[in-house]
């Protein structure tokens, strides 16, 4: 079973902007299909956009062979660049 890490529509706000979940899902499943595990969320409607991902779970799935979609890869790379290390 091939696994992808991608965005899944979660809901919409009053102005028809969608919120997204970051999920590990079988490649054969549809975008709205049943996911294997919830890894985070992305809300582009907020200013600034809200993004959260559990990096430990993400790393476990990538280690198992899951591939990230281009959009998720871009969001993760941006969040790592803007993260503040204390």
C-alpha positions, 0 to 999 in steps of 0.5 A: 500500500502506497501512502501519501501525506497530503491535504484533506478539506476539513470545512469552510468558513462563511466566506467559502474559504476552506480549512485543511487537515494534513493526513497520511492516506492511502494513494488509492483513496480519494481526497475526502477518503478515510485517512490513516492518521491525522498529522496536522492542520492548515488554515490559509484563511487566517492572517497570518495563515495557521499551520501546525504539523506533528513533526515526529509523526511526519518523520515516522511516516516518511521513514516508512516510505510515505511521500509528501505531496508538493503542497505539503512539502512546501508548507513544511519547508516554509514552517521550518525556515520560520521556526524560532529555536530557543 
